[in-house]
């Protein structure tokens, strides 16, 4: 019986090491590709914010309809609308966020980026 317990403990230890190596590998890849990930995140959130803002505040459609029409071919972007400010903020948590605001005579305009 003691050998069985030792075998299970050794097997758990091996799986723990493999899991730790996978996590470290993914963290390393995330760090290595941080610039393209950030760039695509900024582009995706800017695109989503401006298009959904235009759909809601220029076309007058509901947020649900605009989000449903926008979903095709986009990254997983979360959207929140502020009807008082007439703005839409699109964000990817921990990656990027952009806001587009409706301005009379101009339509929906992105707020300046912080570079």
KATAKA-V114924 format. One record per residue. N is the residue number from 0. RES is the residue in one letter. PSI is psi in whole degrees, 0 to 359 (NA if undefined). Layout:
n:N res:RES psi:PSI
n:N res:RES psi:PSI
This chain:
n:0 res:X psi:325
n:1 res:X psi:323
n:2 res:X psi:324
n:3 res:X psi:316
n:4 res:X psi:320
n:5 res:X psi:322
n:6 res:X psi:318
n:7 res:X psi:318
n:8 res:X psi:319
n:9 res:X psi:323
n:10 res:X psi:318
n:11 res:X psi:318
n:12 res:X psi:320
n:13 res:X psi:317
n:14 res:X psi:323
n:15 res:X psi:317
n:16 res:X psi:318
n:17 res:X psi:315
n:18 res:X psi:317
n:19 res:X psi:319
n:20 res:X psi:321
n:21 res:X psi:317
n:22 res:X psi:316
n:23 res:X psi:322
n:24 res:X psi:315
n:25 res:X psi:320
n:26 res:X psi:318
n:27 res:X psi:317
n:28 res:X psi:320
n:29 res:X psi:319
n:30 res:X psi:319
n:31 res:X psi:321
n:32 res:X psi:23
n:33 res:X psi:325
n:34 res:X psi:310
n:35 res:X psi:323
n:36 res:X psi:315
n:37 res:X psi:318
n:38 res:X psi:313
n:39 res:X psi:326
n:40 res:X psi:315
n:41 res:X psi:315
n:42 res:X psi:315
n:43 res:X psi:318
n:44 res:X psi:324
n:45 res:X psi:316
n:46 res:X psi:313
n:47 res:X psi:314
n:48 res:X psi:314
n:49 res:X psi:316
n:50 res:X psi:318
n:51 res:X psi:324
n:52 res:X psi:314
n:53 res:X psi:321
n:54 res:X psi:318
n:55 res:X psi:308
n:56 res:X psi:340
n:57 res:X psi:312
n:58 res:X psi:337
n:59 res:X psi:21
n:60 res:X psi:166
n:61 res:X psi:160
n:62 res:X psi:320
n:63 res:X psi:317
n:64 res:X psi:317
n:65 res:X psi:317
n:66 res:X psi:319
n:67 res:X psi:320
n:68 res:X psi:335
n:69 res:X psi:342
n:70 res:X psi:326
n:71 res:X psi:123
n:72 res:X psi:20
n:73 res:X psi:158
n:74 res:X psi:168
n:75 res:X psi:89
n:76 res:X psi:133
n:77 res:X psi:144
n:78 res:X psi:138
n:79 res:X psi:139
n:80 res:X psi:137
n:81 res:X psi:103
n:82 res:X psi:330
n:83 res:X psi:317
n:84 res:X psi:350
n:85 res:X psi:52
n:86 res:X psi:159
n:87 res:X psi:131
n:88 res:X psi:127
n:89 res:X psi:139
n:90 res:X psi:152
n:91 res:X psi:114
n:92 res:X psi:134
n:93 res:X psi:6
n:94 res:X psi:300
n:95 res:X psi:160
n:96 res:X psi:138
n:97 res:X psi:149
n:98 res:X psi:135
n:99 res:X psi:135
n:100 res:X psi:138
n:101 res:X psi:128
n:102 res:X psi:127
n:103 res:X psi:130
n:104 res:X psi:344
n:105 res:X psi:340
n:106 res:X psi:212
n:107 res:X psi:126
n:108 res:X psi:135
n:109 res:X psi:142
n:110 res:X psi:151
n:111 res:X psi:143
n:112 res:X psi:146
n:113 res:X psi:107
n:114 res:X psi:NA
